[in-house]
């Protein structure tokens, strides 16, 4: 991935034309820029309504020798190489347009798609990149001996063992996956097929576009290819190429160490489903996003507590009494002698501490901040206060009106101004700064 923690798309469209592996048709594939949080979607330009098919595991239809996705009866075959290239090179959002139902196989590797991505260039976007950290091991084993597990790791790493029929061409490699290693160590590795598997594929009408330019054929101990091997362990490197593409069907970039023995598209996509399950289980622990009204509204204390994490004795807003536009909010705090802080500030001469008035401003400002679409479901951390002024004491029986306005909100940093009033007179005011983060 690019060093930036921001999402990336393509800087401009770029196209490639070639023959598809299984159908043998001529196809033009065009990578198009896409907006933030879009992910990867294929688009069938040859069909009347030019439908989109999201590259997600719930759309996977079959995994025989390649990964096929479908939506409403519209298919796209052999998606793993182009998705692998996009993910491996640090692209987060892209539209993959095709005028047939399968990308061109080209030379059987992801290298042509890497060159296409480099031709298009990358464009940094403003939204942060979302990476799911695997924190609990995921383990899967099939009856025919495939084992795939993911264990926690601060990087994205894959250790893979390829085992052919009768143990032929057993190969192992372990790599950290980033754009540099992907382009150099993974992308050039070509697809391969065992000779004894070709006849059944041809009987099923597959590999019509298969040639020795597009794959390495293994016959016994002999390799049939128009080119020499690009790596001594090219097969296991191509297995990693497939793993990257198939796991990206989870829709999530991950950090974790993938350990795979005899992987294939079926087990790979099942692991993608397991990643989705673990992610959904994690997100289920997050409180539901509160529906903060976008128009003129009043919020009672229960609605305030649904938005703010504060509780007695540190919840300093009793009610929100109005919003003005997208940036202004007014709250109310009824100050009574029963407040806990009056027990020590000051007995016999009770005065509301100025720092708590400041905190009341921060809480009201947080409500209007979290009302913004890009910040909903998050939490605002109080970073700093500047130009703080306390003008008059606040005593039991006062009704504190708290007025705030967001003056600047960019990505995760926001600024606001606030003031507290009693009987129409300003008793305190300040400039506030927040850091908005996920809960």
Helices and strands as residue ranges (DSSP letters): E 6-10, E 14-19, E 26-33, E 40-44, E 52-54, G 57-59, E 60-62, E 68-71, E 74-76, H 80-88, E 94-98, H 111-120, E 122-128, E 131-133, E 138-141, E 147-151, E 156-162, G 165-167, E 171-176, H 179-181, I 182-186, E 192-194, H 195-203, E 216-219, E 222-224, H 234-247, G 248-250, E 253-261, H 265-283, H 301-307, E 319-324, E 328-334, G 340-343, H 354-370, G 373-375, E 378-390, E 399-410, E 413-422, E 425-438
